[in-house]
């Protein structure tokens, strides 16, 4: 794995601070992006400390887009598993997906290490195992619930440090005719759309199709389907089964890998160019924000996603430039962004104390955010998008 983008020392991207913690030193680790030229897997070597996910502040329920996304996914998986087939969601968060599937009559089980999110999901009537997924837990679930017809993990597989142990656990839990489904960002989207900020100490990996083929091959599993997704700036929904790879890959896998080859994912020059592009994005955005600020404009941010903290900390954008970050997630209200210490408030603040410009840190939900903040725009407010190019929407 070759280092191509050193981002410096960062605190954990979801370690939002209480006011009383602002004077305390924050634990940090180097955030270095490495790329494999053989399989195009992009990784961060250092990860979050043990038990970091026991109390977690990200919830998909704050986004209308995610509600629609998981409702569609629930219908698809119910048809795949049937009403009696067990569906296990690993990293079930606050139960948004499982709630949709449960309402359709699906047989569900969640696995979620965060105690606070487990309590939220259980309050919805969902069955949740409040533990990290590992080999021992996989065996226990088989004993208590039987094998799973479908095992799902959405935007969680890229959090896993020991991928081999995780996939072995999936093999133990999955029925012989079952399907393992993952949703993860695609490395080609990261490179082509300059999405460097999607990498942080929790998001250890951004996968190519080729890297997933090689990973599953070691466990006698094959990719049987791939759906492209627009969610999170470009993702893929990958279907895998307990089926030993044949001599030739499926047409869909071949097509995706050929696209990765055309995108030069396996060439060093691609990552060198991405590093240079990120440097230009930093210069362009800082110049814009400083110019606006010096001309008397008020600036704030919209969204306090983990990816936003990668950008804020690497670009060194703090409360001297952004007065606050507005976010719909109530778990983050009253806290401060890790590293840069920008206060996080309700979107109501945009109405009561409006800035002139909003830097959209949750750029993957830009359409939803701009639609929700139509009144802000009609009053003359403008939005700054930092990815894939620095641009202004007014």
N, C-alpha and C positions, 0 to 999 in steps of 0.2 A: 504494500500500500504506500503510495507516494503522497507526501504532504503538498497540497497546492494552494491552500488558503488558511494561513494562521490568523485567527480572529482575536487573539489575546486572551487574557484571563476574564472569565465570566462567572457570575453566581448562577445557581440553578434558575432556569428561566421562569419557572412557576413558583419560586420562593418569594411570594409577595410579602411585604413587611408590614407589621403593625407600627403605629407611631412610636411606641415605646422601644422598638427594635432599631430605630434609625441611627442611634448613637453606637450601636454594637458593631463590631467587625463582621463582615459577611464572608462566608467560606466561598472561595473561588477555585476554578480549575481552568487550565488552558482549553480553549475551544479551537481545535485544529481539524480542518477538513482534509481527509485523505481519500484518494481515488484508486481503485484497482483497475489497471489497464487490461487485465485478462477477462474480468467479468463485469466491469463497470459498476461495482458496488461502491457507494460513497459512504464513509463512516467517520465518526468521531471516536477516538480511542478512549477518552476518559468519560465516565458516566456518573450518574447521581449516586449519592451514598445509599447504603442499605436502608430499607424501610422509608425511603423518601416519599413513596406513593401512599403511605398510610393516611395522610390527610392531604386532599388534592382539591385545587380550586378551579380546575377547568371543568365545565359542563357543556355538552352540546345543546342542551335545552334552551340556552340563551339565544339561539339562532333559528329563525324561521326556516332558513334553507335546510338546516339539519333535520328539523321535523319532517319536512317533505322528503328528504333523502332517505330517512329511516322508515318512513311509511311505505315508500316504494320498495325498499329492500325487504321489509317484512312480508309483503305480498309475494315477492319472488321466492323467499325462503320457505314460506308455508307451502307453496306448490312443490318445492323440492323435497322437503322433509315429510309432508303430510301432517294431518292433525295429531297423529300419535307418535311421530318421530321426535326424539329429544333434540332440541337445539340448545347448544351451550355457547354463550357469548363470553369470551375471555376479555376482560377489560370492559365490563358492562357499564361502568360509570354510574350515572344517576338513573339508569334503566330506560332511557328514551327509546332505544330500539326494541328492547324486550317488552316494553309497554305496548308498543304497536303490535308486535307479534302475539302477545298474550290476549289482546283485545280481539284478534282474529281467530282465537281458539287454539293457538299453538302451544305445545308443551315446552316450557322454557326453564333454563337454569343459567344464572349469571355467576361469573367469577370476578370479584373486584377486591383489590387489596385496600382501597381507601375506606376507612370506617365511616367517615362523614357521608360519602356518596352511597355506601351500602345502606345506611339508615334511610336516606332519601328514597332509594329504590324499593326497599322493603315496605315503606309507607304506602307505596303504590300497589301492594299486594303481590310483589314479585319475590321469587325464591332466589336468594343470593348467597354464595359462599364467600365470606369475607377473608380471603387468603390470596397469596400469590400462587399462580399456576406453576406446578412442578410435577415431577414423575409420581411422587407419593400422592398428591392430590388427584392426579388423573386416575390412579388405581382406586382410590377411595370413591370417586364419583362412579366408576364402573360398578363397584360393589353396591352402592346405594341407589343408583338410578339406571344402571345399564349403559350400554354403549350409545354414543351420540350419532344420530343420523346426519347432523350438520354441526360442525364447530366453526364459529365465526369469531374473527377479531378485526375490528375496524380502527385503523390508525393507532394500533397498539403493538403490532408486530415489529414496528420500527423502534419501539422502546426496549426491546428485549436484548439483554447483554449476551446470554448464552443461548444462541439460536438453536444449536444442536440439541440441547436438553429440552428446549421448548417443543421442537418438532417431534422428538421422541415421545414426549408426553401426549402430543396430539395423536400419534400413531396408537398409543395404548388406549386412549379414550374413544377414538373414532371407530365406528362400525366398519366391517370389511367392505360394505357397499356404500359407505358414507362419503361426505364431501367436506373438505376443509376449505374455508373461504377467508381470504384476507383482503383488506382494503389498505393500500399504502400509496404514498406519493411515488411517482416514477422519476428515475434519475434523469431521463431525457428532458422532462419538463423543468426540473431544477436547473439544468444546464442552459436550455434554450430560453427560459424566462428569467434567468438570473436570480433564482429563488434561494439564495444562500441563507436567508434568515430562517428557513424551515429546518435548519440543523441547529440543535442545541444539545445539552448533556442528557436530556431525556430522549430526544430523537436521535438515537445513535446511528441509524442506518437509513439511507435512501436507496431503494432497490432498483436494479434493472431486471428485465425479464430473464436475461441470461444468468444473473446471479441467483435468482429463485430456482431456475431449472437445475443448476448445479447443487444448490442446497437440498432440494427435495430428492434429487437422484440418490443421495447418500442414505436415504431412508426408504428406498423402494417406492417412492411416490412420483406421480407425473402430473403436470399441469394439463387440465382438460379444457380450460376456457379462460378467456380474459376479456373483461369489459372495460373500455375506457370511461373515465369519470371526469367531470369538470370540477368536482369538489376539491377544496384545499389547493387550488391553483393547478390542478392536473394530477389525477390519481388513477389507479387501476384496481379493478376487482378481479382477483385471481382465484380460480377454482382448481383444487388439487384433489386427487384420489389416491388410495392405496393400490397403486397399479405400477408395477415395475416399468421403467422407461423402455420403449422398444428401440429398435435400431435407428428409426427416423422420428423426429419430433413432429407433433401435430402441425397442421397448416397454420393455425392461429399463432402458435409459438414461433414458428419460422418467420411469419410476417412481422411479428413484433421485434424479433432480434434483427431482422434485416433493416427495420426502421432505425434501430439503435446503431447499427453499423453506418447507415447513411447519415445519421446525426453525429458521427465520429466520436461516439462515447468511449471507444477503446484506444483513443489517440491522446498522447500527452499534451499536444498543442491545444486541445479543446479546453483542458482545465487551466492551462496557462492563460488563455484568453478570458475565461470566466473570472479568474482572479483579477485581471486587469480591469474588466468591466465593473466588478464590484467596487474597485477603487474609484472609478469614474462616477458611479452612482453616489458614493459617499461625498465626493467633491461637489457634485451637482446639487444634491439635496441640502448640504450644509450652506452652500452659497445662497440658495434660494431662501432658506429659513432665516439666515442672518440678514439678508437684504430686506426681507419683509419686516423683520423685527426692528431693524434700524430705521425703517420708514414709518414706524408707529403702529404697525399692524399687530393684532393680538392672535396668538397661535395656540392651538390645543391639539390633542390627538384623539382619534376615535378608535376604540378597541384597545384592550390590554391583553392581547394574546401572547403566548410564550414566544412566538416568532418575532413579535414586536420588540421583545427585550433583547434578542440577539442583535437586531438592527440598532436599537437605542444605545446599547453598550458598546458596540463596535464603532458606531458613528460618533459616540460621545454626545448624544442629544439628551439634555437634562431639563430641569425646571426653569433654567435661564432662557430656554427657547420655547418649551411647551408648558403652559400654565397648569394643565391637568390632562388626564386621559379619561374619556367617557366610555363606559362599558355597561352593557345590559346585565352582566353577571353580578348579582347582588353579593355573592361570596367575596368579591374583590373590592366592594365599596368601602371606603375608609382606610384602605391599605395603600402601599406605595410600591412602585415598580422596583424590582431588584436591581441593585447597582446604581441606577440613575436617580431613584427616589422621587419620581413624579407622582403626585397624588392621583388616586383613581376615584372617580365619582360616577354618579348616575347620569344617564343622558339628559335628564331634566336640567342639568346645569347648562346645557347648550341653549336652552330656552331662557333661563333666568340670568345667565351670565355669558352671552354669546361671544365667541371669538370671531375673527374675520376669516380664518382659515382652519381647517381640520386636516391634520395629517392622518391618513387612513392606514393604521398599522395592521388592521385585519383586512388587508387588501384582497384576500381570497373571497371576502363577502362584500366587496365594494358595491355591487349592484344593489344588494339588499340594504346596505347602510345608506346609500345615497337616496334610495326610495323612501326609507324611514325618515330621513332628515330633509325631506322636500321643503318643509317650511323654512329651515335654515338656509337652503339654497335660494328660495324665493325672496328672502330678506337680503340677499346679496352675498351670502356666505359661499366660500369656495372650498373644494376638496383637493388635497395634494395626494397623489398616488406615488409611492416610492418604488414600486415593482410592477412590471419589468423595466420601465423607464420612469424617470421623474417627470410627472405631468400634472397639470392643474385642470380640474373640472369645475365649471362655474355655472 
